[in-house]
Amino acid sequence: MEASSIAADYLFVSKILHWEDRATEWSLLSDKITVNYVIYDTHSGEKIASTTASATSGLATFGGDHPQDFVPKTVEDFLNELMQ
């Protein structure tokens, strides 16, 4: 579905660039993710903002983290950067 077909003003695109899933509990190595975020103006097609954000898990993940577990942190970092 195109963003303009639902009258959206902006299109938010995310792409996982790198993901390391590690056995954190016994290796003491954190899971890691790097995500690219881009915001486009749907009317002009112009890129408004973009960033690459990274995050790591803690050492006690109790079964391991998944890529979606890092989304709130990386999106928050991106939005904080936009608001500065």
C-alpha positions in Angstrom: 0.0 0.0 0.0 1.3 3.4 -0.9 1.5 6.0 1.9 -0.2 8.6 -0.3 -3.1 6.3 -1.0 -4.1 6.5 2.7 -3.6 10.3 2.9 -0.4 9.9 5.0 1.8 13.0 5.2 4.9 11.0 6.1 6.4 7.6 5.5 8.6 6.1 8.2 11.0 3.4 6.8 13.1 1.1 8.9 15.8 -1.4 7.9 17.9 -3.7 10.1 21.5 -3.3 8.9 23.1 -5.6 11.4 21.9 -8.1 14.1 24.0 -10.2 16.4 22.1 -12.8 18.4 24.4 -14.2 21.1 24.1 -16.6 24.0 24.3 -13.7 26.4 23.6 -15.6 29.6 26.7 -17.9 29.3 29.0 -15.9 27.0 28.5 -12.5 28.7 28.4 -11.0 25.2 25.4 -8.7 24.5 23.0 -9.0 21.5 23.6 -6.1 19.2 21.5 -4.3 16.5 22.0 -1.5 14.0 18.9 0.0 12.4 18.5 2.6 9.7 15.5 4.9 9.9 14.3 7.3 7.2 11.3 9.7 7.1 9.9 10.8 3.8 7.4 13.5 2.9 4.8 11.6 0.9 3.7 14.7 -1.1 7.2 15.7 -2.4 9.0 12.4 -2.0 11.7 14.3 -0.2 13.7 12.6 2.5 13.1 14.7 5.7 15.3 12.9 8.2 17.4 9.8 8.5 19.7 8.2 11.0 21.4 4.9 11.9 20.8 3.8 15.5 22.4 1.0 17.5 21.5 -0.7 20.7 22.8 -3.6 22.8 21.1 -5.9 25.3 21.8 -6.3 28.9 23.5 -9.4 30.3 20.4 -10.9 31.9 18.1 -11.4 29.0 16.3 -14.5 30.3 15.9 -16.3 26.9 17.5 -13.8 24.7 16.3 -10.6 23.1 14.9 -10.4 19.6 15.3 -7.6 17.0 11.8 -6.1 17.9 12.9 -5.8 21.5 15.3 -3.1 20.4 12.9 -1.0 18.4 11.6 1.3 21.2 15.2 2.3 22.2 16.4 2.9 18.7 13.2 4.8 17.7 13.4 6.9 20.9 17.1 7.8 20.1 16.1 8.8 16.6 13.2 11.0 17.7 15.3 12.6 20.4 17.8 13.5 17.8 15.1 15.0 15.6 13.8 17.2 18.4 17.2 18.7 19.2 
